[in-house]
Amino acid sequence: MNQLLTIFNSVLPISEEEQNFMKQHLFIETLKKGEKYCEQGKVCRKIGFVLEGVLRVVKTDSEGNEFIPYFTSEGHFAVAMESFTNKIPSDESVEALTNCSVATITSEAFDLFEKEVTNFSKIIHLLKEKAFLEKYKMKSEMLMDDAETKYAKLLQRQPSIIRRIPQKQIALFLGITPHTLSRLRAKV
């Protein structure tokens, strides 16, 4: 929980009194491997800060095909942001790939923080902006780069994830077959 408050404080200061107030409204959620944090087709009513574990954001089309826009792990947020912000059914799920521990802010607590914590709205705005730019850059690279380059960038950005999740999930993220991924791994 303190990790989350440290992140917030690194963006803009939050008083000790406000931090104590926030701690009263945050809680730790434990997810088992395979459990969904947010579910496609339902409104996402919480934001999570990953304390331990790896989650995937996954979109499933009408034919049951899965697409993984990104993974999230320790020190990063887990949320279906459009659903949470606009209170609409999510077009993606957030699912645990390992057992996870997540500091959770419910939508009710979020609204309360916006009213009671001086810099909270601005902090969230700046964090969303940073995340948006990171996701935009990553999506652009996923469209432009070949499989070998995509894998090399994943190794560089999130090396611990590669050791903790199944190759099938990495291949889905990269948009290649598990066999192609095995060949790439042999090269590196």
Steps between C-alpha positions, in 0.01 A plus 500: 500500500787733580642432151186650346517809720869538414408500130234767560746708705762474225258680267370764742509523881223355715491599866547243776140559608373438145713186471351364822153581366579312177632197690162469671330462159753279322512125537721214389340250265647155440444336162568141408650412161221519240275725710364813333556842658273673245278312255422568137134597456468632858570846641842515668444654843854498638858592429778274620863566572693175462705421810588146393436290191424534130169578333406518135258733330315287245234565239292211369320531167163349409673184374686447828841616373709672764719807452735629770570875476734491801612340825518677833707408804645638823501877521243547223124548485239243402173646371267506202541878489231593247245290686602637840505864386181499291312235703429292190541125438863413442628378165783318679571284803782531750603150608762363738767289329662426836375528856476875563472755777337827395438825692147589393321832471126455446310751288335629821840553666631659180214753501563569869873555437419745222297706748718465812863463384641827373718384210329168423322604177814657360712198600258263326491723193881501477524123557233434233685724257827315561329160462324611183827608341669173599212293358490709182873450443470128568203458263684688226800273544280190496365606159837595352756259649572145391459213748869490595506873579173475697645219710827686558307808621285287730819347645640848554185656653360214704765230546349358819165437332654271240627267772164483679233448237433224245654531153150479352412832665816666371433366149141635514632841604757502220248375245703193410471124553665329799724317248624830356562627852712191576714576193539863611597397851766266360653793308520734800 
